[in-house]
């Protein structure tokens, strides 16, 4: 199965805790930009839009979330 590419502004969720940054599995963030192959800057914000964490995460630490129906090939 081909891994889905992650684009800027994609909504993602953590697949693992990042305790040193106070983040837990399932927290939702937004990809800001790719930093290197398979590494992305992700911003985490509260419901008022205030950023509480921005960090580099590997593709394996993330799952892309979808708001619309996704067609399966």
mmJSON file of the N, C-alpha and C atoms, coordinates in Angstrom:
{"data_MODEL":{"atom_site":{
"group_PDB":["ATOM","ATOM","ATOM","ATOM","ATOM","ATOM","ATOM","ATOM","ATOM","ATOM","ATOM","ATOM","ATOM","ATOM","ATOM","ATOM","ATOM","ATOM","ATOM","ATOM","ATOM","ATOM","ATOM","ATOM","ATOM","ATOM","ATOM","ATOM","ATOM","ATOM","ATOM","ATOM","ATOM","ATOM","ATOM","ATOM","ATOM","ATOM","ATOM","ATOM","ATOM","ATOM","ATOM","ATOM","ATOM","ATOM","ATOM","ATOM","ATOM","ATOM","ATOM","ATOM","ATOM","ATOM","ATOM","ATOM","ATOM","ATOM","ATOM","ATOM","ATOM","ATOM","ATOM","ATOM","ATOM","ATOM","ATOM","ATOM","ATOM","ATOM","ATOM","ATOM","ATOM","ATOM","ATOM","ATOM","ATOM","ATOM","ATOM","ATOM","ATOM","ATOM","ATOM","ATOM","ATOM","ATOM","ATOM","ATOM","ATOM","ATOM","ATOM","ATOM","ATOM","ATOM","ATOM","ATOM","ATOM","ATOM","ATOM","ATOM","ATOM","ATOM","ATOM","ATOM","ATOM","ATOM","ATOM","ATOM","ATOM","ATOM","ATOM","ATOM","ATOM","ATOM","ATOM","ATOM","ATOM","ATOM","ATOM","ATOM","ATOM","ATOM","ATOM","ATOM","ATOM","ATOM","ATOM","ATOM","ATOM","ATOM","ATOM","ATOM","ATOM","ATOM","ATOM","ATOM","ATOM","ATOM","ATOM","ATOM","ATOM","ATOM","ATOM","ATOM","ATOM","ATOM","ATOM","ATOM","ATOM","ATOM","ATOM","ATOM","ATOM","ATOM","ATOM","ATOM","ATOM","ATOM","ATOM","ATOM","ATOM","ATOM","ATOM","ATOM","ATOM","ATOM","ATOM","ATOM","ATOM","ATOM","ATOM","ATOM","ATOM","ATOM","ATOM","ATOM","ATOM","ATOM","ATOM","ATOM","ATOM","ATOM","ATOM","ATOM","ATOM","ATOM","ATOM","ATOM","ATOM","ATOM","ATOM","ATOM","ATOM","ATOM","ATOM","ATOM","ATOM","ATOM","ATOM","ATOM","ATOM","ATOM","ATOM","ATOM","ATOM","ATOM","ATOM","ATOM","ATOM","ATOM","ATOM","ATOM","ATOM","ATOM","ATOM","ATOM","ATOM","ATOM","ATOM"],
"id":[1,2,3,4,5,6,7,8,9,10,11,12,13,14,15,16,17,18,19,20,21,22,23,24,25,26,27,28,29,30,31,32,33,34,35,36,37,38,39,40,41,42,43,44,45,46,47,48,49,50,51,52,53,54,55,56,57,58,59,60,61,62,63,64,65,66,67,68,69,70,71,72,73,74,75,76,77,78,79,80,81,82,83,84,85,86,87,88,89,90,91,92,93,94,95,96,97,98,99,100,101,102,103,104,105,106,107,108,109,110,111,112,113,114,115,116,117,118,119,120,121,122,123,124,125,126,127,128,129,130,131,132,133,134,135,136,137,138,139,140,141,142,143,144,145,146,147,148,149,150,151,152,153,154,155,156,157,158,159,160,161,162,163,164,165,166,167,168,169,170,171,172,173,174,175,176,177,178,179,180,181,182,183,184,185,186,187,188,189,190,191,192,193,194,195,196,197,198,199,200,201,202,203,204,205,206,207,208,209,210,211,212,213,214,215,216,217,218,219],
"type_symbol":["N","C","C","N","C","C","N","C","C","N","C","C","N","C","C","N","C","C","N","C","C","N","C","C","N","C","C","N","C","C","N","C","C","N","C","C","N","C","C","N","C","C","N","C","C","N","C","C","N","C","C","N","C","C","N","C","C","N","C","C","N","C","C","N","C","C","N","C","C","N","C","C","N","C","C","N","C","C","N","C","C","N","C","C","N","C","C","N","C","C","N","C","C","N","C","C","N","C","C","N","C","C","N","C","C","N","C","C","N","C","C","N","C","C","N","C","C","N","C","C","N","C","C","N","C","C","N","C","C","N","C","C","N","C","C","N","C","C","N","C","C","N","C","C","N","C","C","N","C","C","N","C","C","N","C","C","N","C","C","N","C","C","N","C","C","N","C","C","N","C","C","N","C","C","N","C","C","N","C","C","N","C","C","N","C","C","N","C","C","N","C","C","N","C","C","N","C","C","N","C","C","N","C","C","N","C","C","N","C","C","N","C","C","N","C","C","N","C","C"],
"label_atom_id":["N","CA","C","N","CA","C","N","CA","C","N","CA","C","N","CA","C","N","CA","C","N","CA","C","N","CA","C","N","CA","C","N","CA","C","N","CA","C","N","CA","C","N","CA","C","N","CA","C","N","CA","C","N","CA","C","N","CA","C","N","CA","C","N","CA","C","N","CA","C","N","CA","C","N","CA","C","N","CA","C","N","CA","C","N","CA","C","N","CA","C","N","CA","C","N","CA","C","N","CA","C","N","CA","C","N","CA","C","N","CA","C","N","CA","C","N","CA","C","N","CA","C","N","CA","C","N","CA","C","N","CA","C","N","CA","C","N","CA","C","N","CA","C","N","CA","C","N","CA","C","N","CA","C","N","CA","C","N","CA","C","N","CA","C","N","CA","C","N","CA","C","N","CA","C","N","CA","C","N","CA","C","N","CA","C","N","CA","C","N","CA","C","N","CA","C","N","CA","C","N","CA","C","N","CA","C","N","CA","C","N","CA","C","N","CA","C","N","CA","C","N","CA","C","N","CA","C","N","CA","C","N","CA","C","N","CA","C","N","CA","C","N","CA","C","N","CA","C","N","CA","C","N","CA","C"],
"label_alt_id":[null,null,null,null,null,null,null,null,null,null,null,null,null,null,null,null,null,null,null,null,null,null,null,null,null,null,null,null,null,null,null,null,null,null,null,null,null,null,null,null,null,null,null,null,null,null,null,null,null,null,null,null,null,null,null,null,null,null,null,null,null,null,null,null,null,null,null,null,null,null,null,null,null,null,null,null,null,null,null,null,null,null,null,null,null,null,null,null,null,null,null,null,null,null,null,null,null,null,null,null,null,null,null,null,null,null,null,null,null,null,null,null,null,null,null,null,null,null,null,null,null,null,null,null,null,null,null,null,null,null,null,null,null,null,null,null,null,null,null,null,null,null,null,null,null,null,null,null,null,null,null,null,null,null,null,null,null,null,null,null,null,null,null,null,null,null,null,null,null,null,null,null,null,null,null,null,null,null,null,null,null,null,null,null,null,null,null,null,null,null,null,null,null,null,null,null,null,null,null,null,null,null,null,null,null,null,null,null,null,null,null,null,null,null,null,null,null,null,null],
"label_comp_id":["UNK","UNK","UNK","UNK","UNK","UNK","UNK","UNK","UNK","UNK","UNK","UNK","UNK","UNK","UNK","UNK","UNK","UNK","UNK","UNK","UNK","UNK","UNK","UNK","UNK","UNK","UNK","UNK","UNK","UNK","UNK","UNK","UNK","UNK","UNK","UNK","UNK","UNK","UNK","UNK","UNK","UNK","UNK","UNK","UNK","UNK","UNK","UNK","UNK","UNK","UNK","UNK","UNK","UNK","UNK","UNK","UNK","UNK","UNK","UNK","UNK","UNK","UNK","UNK","UNK","UNK","UNK","UNK","UNK","UNK","UNK","UNK","UNK","UNK","UNK","UNK","UNK","UNK","UNK","UNK","UNK","UNK","UNK","UNK","UNK","UNK","UNK","UNK","UNK","UNK","UNK","UNK","UNK","UNK","UNK","UNK","UNK","UNK","UNK","UNK","UNK","UNK","UNK","UNK","UNK","UNK","UNK","UNK","UNK","UNK","UNK","UNK","UNK","UNK","UNK","UNK","UNK","UNK","UNK","UNK","UNK","UNK","UNK","UNK","UNK","UNK","UNK","UNK","UNK","UNK","UNK","UNK","UNK","UNK","UNK","UNK","UNK","UNK","UNK","UNK","UNK","UNK","UNK","UNK","UNK","UNK","UNK","UNK","UNK","UNK","UNK","UNK","UNK","UNK","UNK","UNK","UNK","UNK","UNK","UNK","UNK","UNK","UNK","UNK","UNK","UNK","UNK","UNK","UNK","UNK","UNK","UNK","UNK","UNK","UNK","UNK","UNK","UNK","UNK","UNK","UNK","UNK","UNK","UNK","UNK","UNK","UNK","UNK","UNK","UNK","UNK","UNK","UNK","UNK","UNK","UNK","UNK","UNK","UNK","UNK","UNK","UNK","UNK","UNK","UNK","UNK","UNK","UNK","UNK","UNK","UNK","UNK","UNK","UNK","UNK","UNK","UNK","UNK","UNK"],
"label_asym_id":["A","A","A","A","A","A","A","A","A","A","A","A","A","A","A","A","A","A","A","A","A","A","A","A","A","A","A","A","A","A","A","A","A","A","A","A","A","A","A","A","A","A","A","A","A","A","A","A","A","A","A","A","A","A","A","A","A","A","A","A","A","A","A","A","A","A","A","A","A","A","A","A","A","A","A","A","A","A","A","A","A","A","A","A","A","A","A","A","A","A","A","A","A","A","A","A","A","A","A","A","A","A","A","A","A","A","A","A","A","A","A","A","A","A","A","A","A","A","A","A","A","A","A","A","A","A","A","A","A","A","A","A","A","A","A","A","A","A","A","A","A","A","A","A","A","A","A","A","A","A","A","A","A","A","A","A","A","A","A","A","A","A","A","A","A","A","A","A","A","A","A","A","A","A","A","A","A","A","A","A","A","A","A","A","A","A","A","A","A","A","A","A","A","A","A","A","A","A","A","A","A","A","A","A","A","A","A","A","A","A","A","A","A","A","A","A","A","A","A"],
"label_entity_id":["1","1","1","1","1","1","1","1","1","1","1","1","1","1","1","1","1","1","1","1","1","1","1","1","1","1","1","1","1","1","1","1","1","1","1","1","1","1","1","1","1","1","1","1","1","1","1","1","1","1","1","1","1","1","1","1","1","1","1","1","1","1","1","1","1","1","1","1","1","1","1","1","1","1","1","1","1","1","1","1","1","1","1","1","1","1","1","1","1","1","1","1","1","1","1","1","1","1","1","1","1","1","1","1","1","1","1","1","1","1","1","1","1","1","1","1","1","1","1","1","1","1","1","1","1","1","1","1","1","1","1","1","1","1","1","1","1","1","1","1","1","1","1","1","1","1","1","1","1","1","1","1","1","1","1","1","1","1","1","1","1","1","1","1","1","1","1","1","1","1","1","1","1","1","1","1","1","1","1","1","1","1","1","1","1","1","1","1","1","1","1","1","1","1","1","1","1","1","1","1","1","1","1","1","1","1","1","1","1","1","1","1","1","1","1","1","1","1","1"],
"label_seq_id":[1,1,1,2,2,2,3,3,3,4,4,4,5,5,5,6,6,6,7,7,7,8,8,8,9,9,9,10,10,10,11,11,11,12,12,12,13,13,13,14,14,14,15,15,15,16,16,16,17,17,17,18,18,18,19,19,19,20,20,20,21,21,21,22,22,22,23,23,23,24,24,24,25,25,25,26,26,26,27,27,27,28,28,28,29,29,29,30,30,30,31,31,31,32,32,32,33,33,33,34,34,34,35,35,35,36,36,36,37,37,37,38,38,38,39,39,39,40,40,40,41,41,41,42,42,42,43,43,43,44,44,44,45,45,45,46,46,46,47,47,47,48,48,48,49,49,49,50,50,50,51,51,51,52,52,52,53,53,53,54,54,54,55,55,55,56,56,56,57,57,57,58,58,58,59,59,59,60,60,60,61,61,61,62,62,62,63,63,63,64,64,64,65,65,65,66,66,66,67,67,67,68,68,68,69,69,69,70,70,70,71,71,71,72,72,72,73,73,73],
"pdbx_PDB_ins_code":[null,null,null,null,null,null,null,null,null,null,null,null,null,null,null,null,null,null,null,null,null,null,null,null,null,null,null,null,null,null,null,null,null,null,null,null,null,null,null,null,null,null,null,null,null,null,null,null,null,null,null,null,null,null,null,null,null,null,null,null,null,null,null,null,null,null,null,null,null,null,null,null,null,null,null,null,null,null,null,null,null,null,null,null,null,null,null,null,null,null,null,null,null,null,null,null,null,null,null,null,null,null,null,null,null,null,null,null,null,null,null,null,null,null,null,null,null,null,null,null,null,null,null,null,null,null,null,null,null,null,null,null,null,null,null,null,null,null,null,null,null,null,null,null,null,null,null,null,null,null,null,null,null,null,null,null,null,null,null,null,null,null,null,null,null,null,null,null,null,null,null,null,null,null,null,null,null,null,null,null,null,null,null,null,null,null,null,null,null,null,null,null,null,null,null,null,null,null,null,null,null,null,null,null,null,null,null,null,null,null,null,null,null,null,null,null,null,null,null],
"Cartn_x":[0.834,0.0,0.876,0.62,1.394,0.993,1.999,1.73,1.22,0.175,-0.404,0.59,0.731,1.619,0.93,1.721,1.176,1.517,0.506,0.671,0.516,1.073,0.857,-0.637,-0.98,-2.345,-3.163,-2.559,-3.264,-3.525,-4.691,-5.034,-4.579,-3.796,-3.21,-3.448,-3.307,-3.377,-2.132,-1.706,-0.541,-0.871,0.044,-0.102,0.612,1.341,2.065,2.201,2.409,2.636,3.983,4.045,5.307,5.38,5.685,5.589,6.471,7.633,8.525,7.932,6.885,6.199,4.764,4.392,3.057,1.962,2.314,1.35,1.039,-0.233,-0.666,-1.201,-1.135,-1.694,-3.117,-3.433,-4.769,-4.918,-3.96,-4.079,-3.967,-4.74,-4.874,-4.053,-3.344,-2.544,-2.669,-1.966,-1.969,-0.537,-0.309,1.02,1.296,2.422,2.816,3.631,4.633,5.476,6.313,6.715,7.66,9.048,9.784,11.129,12.205,11.925,12.842,11.979,12.583,11.818,11.235,9.902,9.23,9.191,9.563,9.545,8.768,7.865,6.977,6.91,6.814,6.547,5.036,4.623,3.204,2.906,1.822,1.391,0.147,0.151,-0.992,-1.573,-2.885,-3.558,-4.784,-5.187,-6.397,-7.627,-8.798,-10.042,-10.162,-9.35,-9.341,-8.268,-7.572,-6.555,-5.193,-4.992,-3.689,-2.78,-1.626,-0.659,-0.052,-0.055,0.579,1.779,1.984,3.172,3.385,4.636,5.046,6.31,6.302,7.479,7.571,8.762,9.02,8.622,7.842,7.402,7.636,7.935,8.124,6.778,6.725,5.52,4.908,5.749,5.282,4.566,4.732,4.093,2.715,2.299,1.086,0.103,-1.163,-2.188,-2.952,-3.185,-3.927,-5.412,-6.098,-7.532,-8.266,-9.461,-10.251,-11.632,-12.082,-13.422,-14.421,-13.939,-14.799,-14.652,-15.594,-15.537,-14.289,-13.603,-12.393,-12.682,-12.414,-12.627,-11.467,-11.801,-10.797,-10.634,-9.392,-9.123,-9.275],
"Cartn_y":[-1.185,0.0,1.244,2.158,3.388,4.347,4.947,5.892,7.203,7.731,8.992,10.131,11.02,12.158,13.176,13.928,14.947,16.307,17.117,18.441,19.525,20.73,21.841,22.072,22.433,22.703,21.439,20.252,19.013,18.963,18.466,18.267,16.852,16.763,15.49,15.241,13.989,13.631,12.842,12.991,12.259,10.786,9.928,8.492,8.024,8.942,8.59,9.82,9.594,10.695,11.354,12.662,13.404,14.141,13.394,13.943,15.155,15.213,16.359,17.667,17.589,18.785,18.881,17.964,17.981,17.556,16.735,16.288,14.811,14.461,13.08,12.523,11.218,10.524,11.031,11.323,11.78,13.284,14.045,15.493,15.892,16.898,17.31,18.567,18.563,19.712,19.954,20.974,21.345,21.369,20.745,20.76,22.168,22.734,24.066,23.962,23.063,22.878,21.618,21.055,19.94,20.494,19.791,20.242,19.424,18.165,17.233,16.07,15.14,13.986,13.239,13.186,12.474,13.186,14.467,15.258,16.545,16.874,18.021,18.88,20.196,21.099,21.094,20.777,20.691,21.654,22.407,23.382,22.858,22.954,22.55,23.806,24.0,25.202,24.819,25.731,25.491,25.951,25.845,26.2,27.682,28.515,29.947,30.304,29.303,29.535,29.9,29.8,30.113,28.894,29.081,27.986,27.651,26.357,25.936,25.029,24.582,23.791,23.787,23.892,23.739,22.895,21.801,20.941,20.112,19.593,18.713,17.297,16.66,15.288,14.447,13.166,12.226,11.727,11.336,10.817,9.685,8.836,7.686,8.078,9.324,9.801,10.407,10.471,11.2,10.361,10.726,10.207,11.417,11.418,12.514,12.304,13.369,13.325,13.899,13.4,13.826,14.295,15.407,15.925,15.475,15.188,14.791,13.298,12.763,11.363,11.122,10.037,9.698,8.461,8.538,7.385,6.412,5.148,4.102,3.432,3.333,2.74,1.252],
"Cartn_z":[0.0,0.0,0.0,-0.913,-1.015,0.095,0.749,1.812,1.232,1.812,1.37,1.604,0.629,0.821,1.722,2.449,3.34,2.746,2.559,1.957,3.015,2.755,3.682,3.903,5.125,5.594,5.832,5.654,5.972,7.477,7.846,9.252,9.613,10.681,11.078,12.565,12.97,14.386,14.755,15.99,16.482,16.684,16.306,16.523,17.786,18.424,19.647,20.528,21.812,22.743,22.46,22.706,22.672,24.019,25.089,26.444,26.704,26.058,26.291,25.779,24.946,24.444,24.976,25.878,26.466,25.498,24.496,23.492,23.673,23.42,23.574,22.266,22.146,20.984,20.735,19.466,19.097,18.995,19.528,19.401,17.935,17.564,16.17,15.912,14.775,14.367,12.876,12.406,10.994,10.486,9.338,8.727,8.208,8.621,8.182,6.899,6.912,5.729,5.869,4.73,4.786,5.115,5.962,6.34,5.644,5.448,4.786,4.317,3.623,3.153,4.36,4.438,5.519,6.849,6.88,8.121,7.866,8.803,8.611,9.86,9.658,10.772,10.993,12.228,12.56,13.694,13.534,14.533,15.239,16.565,17.381,18.018,17.865,18.362,19.166,20.079,20.86,20.069,20.663,19.971,19.651,20.284,19.987,18.955,18.428,17.414,17.949,19.267,19.862,19.773,19.179,19.034,20.391,20.73,21.979,21.734,20.492,20.17,18.661,18.264,16.869,16.894,16.151,16.153,14.89,14.656,13.511,13.898,13.02,13.256,12.016,12.233,11.133,10.626,9.38,8.745,9.569,10.144,10.914,12.204,12.633,13.861,13.609,12.339,11.973,11.171,11.27,10.378,9.838,8.533,7.898,8.167,8.588,8.838,7.637,7.404,6.235,6.679,6.124,6.424,5.352,4.176,3.058,2.804,2.054,1.67,0.808,1.073,0.337,-0.504,-1.792,-2.66,-2.495,-2.354,-2.217,-3.571,-4.012,-5.336,-5.323],
"occupancy":[1.0,1.0,1.0,1.0,1.0,1.0,1.0,1.0,1.0,1.0,1.0,1.0,1.0,1.0,1.0,1.0,1.0,1.0,1.0,1.0,1.0,1.0,1.0,1.0,1.0,1.0,1.0,1.0,1.0,1.0,1.0,1.0,1.0,1.0,1.0,1.0,1.0,1.0,1.0,1.0,1.0,1.0,1.0,1.0,1.0,1.0,1.0,1.0,1.0,1.0,1.0,1.0,1.0,1.0,1.0,1.0,1.0,1.0,1.0,1.0,1.0,1.0,1.0,1.0,1.0,1.0,1.0,1.0,1.0,1.0,1.0,1.0,1.0,1.0,1.0,1.0,1.0,1.0,1.0,1.0,1.0,1.0,1.0,1.0,1.0,1.0,1.0,1.0,1.0,1.0,1.0,1.0,1.0,1.0,1.0,1.0,1.0,1.0,1.0,1.0,1.0,1.0,1.0,1.0,1.0,1.0,1.0,1.0,1.0,1.0,1.0,1.0,1.0,1.0,1.0,1.0,1.0,1.0,1.0,1.0,1.0,1.0,1.0,1.0,1.0,1.0,1.0,1.0,1.0,1.0,1.0,1.0,1.0,1.0,1.0,1.0,1.0,1.0,1.0,1.0,1.0,1.0,1.0,1.0,1.0,1.0,1.0,1.0,1.0,1.0,1.0,1.0,1.0,1.0,1.0,1.0,1.0,1.0,1.0,1.0,1.0,1.0,1.0,1.0,1.0,1.0,1.0,1.0,1.0,1.0,1.0,1.0,1.0,1.0,1.0,1.0,1.0,1.0,1.0,1.0,1.0,1.0,1.0,1.0,1.0,1.0,1.0,1.0,1.0,1.0,1.0,1.0,1.0,1.0,1.0,1.0,1.0,1.0,1.0,1.0,1.0,1.0,1.0,1.0,1.0,1.0,1.0,1.0,1.0,1.0,1.0,1.0,1.0,1.0,1.0,1.0,1.0,1.0,1.0],
"B_iso_or_equiv":[0.0,0.0,0.0,0.0,0.0,0.0,0.0,0.0,0.0,0.0,0.0,0.0,0.0,0.0,0.0,0.0,0.0,0.0,0.0,0.0,0.0,0.0,0.0,0.0,0.0,0.0,0.0,0.0,0.0,0.0,0.0,0.0,0.0,0.0,0.0,0.0,0.0,0.0,0.0,0.0,0.0,0.0,0.0,0.0,0.0,0.0,0.0,0.0,0.0,0.0,0.0,0.0,0.0,0.0,0.0,0.0,0.0,0.0,0.0,0.0,0.0,0.0,0.0,0.0,0.0,0.0,0.0,0.0,0.0,0.0,0.0,0.0,0.0,0.0,0.0,0.0,0.0,0.0,0.0,0.0,0.0,0.0,0.0,0.0,0.0,0.0,0.0,0.0,0.0,0.0,0.0,0.0,0.0,0.0,0.0,0.0,0.0,0.0,0.0,0.0,0.0,0.0,0.0,0.0,0.0,0.0,0.0,0.0,0.0,0.0,0.0,0.0,0.0,0.0,0.0,0.0,0.0,0.0,0.0,0.0,0.0,0.0,0.0,0.0,0.0,0.0,0.0,0.0,0.0,0.0,0.0,0.0,0.0,0.0,0.0,0.0,0.0,0.0,0.0,0.0,0.0,0.0,0.0,0.0,0.0,0.0,0.0,0.0,0.0,0.0,0.0,0.0,0.0,0.0,0.0,0.0,0.0,0.0,0.0,0.0,0.0,0.0,0.0,0.0,0.0,0.0,0.0,0.0,0.0,0.0,0.0,0.0,0.0,0.0,0.0,0.0,0.0,0.0,0.0,0.0,0.0,0.0,0.0,0.0,0.0,0.0,0.0,0.0,0.0,0.0,0.0,0.0,0.0,0.0,0.0,0.0,0.0,0.0,0.0,0.0,0.0,0.0,0.0,0.0,0.0,0.0,0.0,0.0,0.0,0.0,0.0,0.0,0.0,0.0,0.0,0.0,0.0,0.0,0.0],
"pdbx_formal_charge":[null,null,null,null,null,null,null,null,null,null,null,null,null,null,null,null,null,null,null,null,null,null,null,null,null,null,null,null,null,null,null,null,null,null,null,null,null,null,null,null,null,null,null,null,null,null,null,null,null,null,null,null,null,null,null,null,null,null,null,null,null,null,null,null,null,null,null,null,null,null,null,null,null,null,null,null,null,null,null,null,null,null,null,null,null,null,null,null,null,null,null,null,null,null,null,null,null,null,null,null,null,null,null,null,null,null,null,null,null,null,null,null,null,null,null,null,null,null,null,null,null,null,null,null,null,null,null,null,null,null,null,null,null,null,null,null,null,null,null,null,null,null,null,null,null,null,null,null,null,null,null,null,null,null,null,null,null,null,null,null,null,null,null,null,null,null,null,null,null,null,null,null,null,null,null,null,null,null,null,null,null,null,null,null,null,null,null,null,null,null,null,null,null,null,null,null,null,null,null,null,null,null,null,null,null,null,null,null,null,null,null,null,null,null,null,null,null,null,null],
"auth_seq_id":[1,1,1,2,2,2,3,3,3,4,4,4,5,5,5,6,6,6,7,7,7,8,8,8,9,9,9,10,10,10,11,11,11,12,12,12,13,13,13,14,14,14,15,15,15,16,16,16,17,17,17,18,18,18,19,19,19,20,20,20,21,21,21,22,22,22,23,23,23,24,24,24,25,25,25,26,26,26,27,27,27,28,28,28,29,29,29,30,30,30,31,31,31,32,32,32,33,33,33,34,34,34,35,35,35,36,36,36,37,37,37,38,38,38,39,39,39,40,40,40,41,41,41,42,42,42,43,43,43,44,44,44,45,45,45,46,46,46,47,47,47,48,48,48,49,49,49,50,50,50,51,51,51,52,52,52,53,53,53,54,54,54,55,55,55,56,56,56,57,57,57,58,58,58,59,59,59,60,60,60,61,61,61,62,62,62,63,63,63,64,64,64,65,65,65,66,66,66,67,67,67,68,68,68,69,69,69,70,70,70,71,71,71,72,72,72,73,73,73],
"auth_comp_id":["UNK","UNK","UNK","UNK","UNK","UNK","UNK","UNK","UNK","UNK","UNK","UNK","UNK","UNK","UNK","UNK","UNK","UNK","UNK","UNK","UNK","UNK","UNK","UNK","UNK","UNK","UNK","UNK","UNK","UNK","UNK","UNK","UNK","UNK","UNK","UNK","UNK","UNK","UNK","UNK","UNK","UNK","UNK","UNK","UNK","UNK","UNK","UNK","UNK","UNK","UNK","UNK","UNK","UNK","UNK","UNK","UNK","UNK","UNK","UNK","UNK","UNK","UNK","UNK","UNK","UNK","UNK","UNK","UNK","UNK","UNK","UNK","UNK","UNK","UNK","UNK","UNK","UNK","UNK","UNK","UNK","UNK","UNK","UNK","UNK","UNK","UNK","UNK","UNK","UNK","UNK","UNK","UNK","UNK","UNK","UNK","UNK","UNK","UNK","UNK","UNK","UNK","UNK","UNK","UNK","UNK","UNK","UNK","UNK","UNK","UNK","UNK","UNK","UNK","UNK","UNK","UNK","UNK","UNK","UNK","UNK","UNK","UNK","UNK","UNK","UNK","UNK","UNK","UNK","UNK","UNK","UNK","UNK","UNK","UNK","UNK","UNK","UNK","UNK","UNK","UNK","UNK","UNK","UNK","UNK","UNK","UNK","UNK","UNK","UNK","UNK","UNK","UNK","UNK","UNK","UNK","UNK","UNK","UNK","UNK","UNK","UNK","UNK","UNK","UNK","UNK","UNK","UNK","UNK","UNK","UNK","UNK","UNK","UNK","UNK","UNK","UNK","UNK","UNK","UNK","UNK","UNK","UNK","UNK","UNK","UNK","UNK","UNK","UNK","UNK","UNK","UNK","UNK","UNK","UNK","UNK","UNK","UNK","UNK","UNK","UNK","UNK","UNK","UNK","UNK","UNK","UNK","UNK","UNK","UNK","UNK","UNK","UNK","UNK","UNK","UNK","UNK","UNK","UNK"],
"auth_asym_id":["A","A","A","A","A","A","A","A","A","A","A","A","A","A","A","A","A","A","A","A","A","A","A","A","A","A","A","A","A","A","A","A","A","A","A","A","A","A","A","A","A","A","A","A","A","A","A","A","A","A","A","A","A","A","A","A","A","A","A","A","A","A","A","A","A","A","A","A","A","A","A","A","A","A","A","A","A","A","A","A","A","A","A","A","A","A","A","A","A","A","A","A","A","A","A","A","A","A","A","A","A","A","A","A","A","A","A","A","A","A","A","A","A","A","A","A","A","A","A","A","A","A","A","A","A","A","A","A","A","A","A","A","A","A","A","A","A","A","A","A","A","A","A","A","A","A","A","A","A","A","A","A","A","A","A","A","A","A","A","A","A","A","A","A","A","A","A","A","A","A","A","A","A","A","A","A","A","A","A","A","A","A","A","A","A","A","A","A","A","A","A","A","A","A","A","A","A","A","A","A","A","A","A","A","A","A","A","A","A","A","A","A","A","A","A","A","A","A","A"],
"auth_atom_id":["N","CA","C","N","CA","C","N","CA","C","N","CA","C","N","CA","C","N","CA","C","N","CA","C","N","CA","C","N","CA","C","N","CA","C","N","CA","C","N","CA","C","N","CA","C","N","CA","C","N","CA","C","N","CA","C","N","CA","C","N","CA","C","N","CA","C","N","CA","C","N","CA","C","N","CA","C","N","CA","C","N","CA","C","N","CA","C","N","CA","C","N","CA","C","N","CA","C","N","CA","C","N","CA","C","N","CA","C","N","CA","C","N","CA","C","N","CA","C","N","CA","C","N","CA","C","N","CA","C","N","CA","C","N","CA","C","N","CA","C","N","CA","C","N","CA","C","N","CA","C","N","CA","C","N","CA","C","N","CA","C","N","CA","C","N","CA","C","N","CA","C","N","CA","C","N","CA","C","N","CA","C","N","CA","C","N","CA","C","N","CA","C","N","CA","C","N","CA","C","N","CA","C","N","CA","C","N","CA","C","N","CA","C","N","CA","C","N","CA","C","N","CA","C","N","CA","C","N","CA","C","N","CA","C","N","CA","C","N","CA","C","N","CA","C","N","CA","C","N","CA","C","N","CA","C"],
"pdbx_PDB_model_num":[1,1,1,1,1,1,1,1,1,1,1,1,1,1,1,1,1,1,1,1,1,1,1,1,1,1,1,1,1,1,1,1,1,1,1,1,1,1,1,1,1,1,1,1,1,1,1,1,1,1,1,1,1,1,1,1,1,1,1,1,1,1,1,1,1,1,1,1,1,1,1,1,1,1,1,1,1,1,1,1,1,1,1,1,1,1,1,1,1,1,1,1,1,1,1,1,1,1,1,1,1,1,1,1,1,1,1,1,1,1,1,1,1,1,1,1,1,1,1,1,1,1,1,1,1,1,1,1,1,1,1,1,1,1,1,1,1,1,1,1,1,1,1,1,1,1,1,1,1,1,1,1,1,1,1,1,1,1,1,1,1,1,1,1,1,1,1,1,1,1,1,1,1,1,1,1,1,1,1,1,1,1,1,1,1,1,1,1,1,1,1,1,1,1,1,1,1,1,1,1,1,1,1,1,1,1,1,1,1,1,1,1,1,1,1,1,1,1,1]
}}}
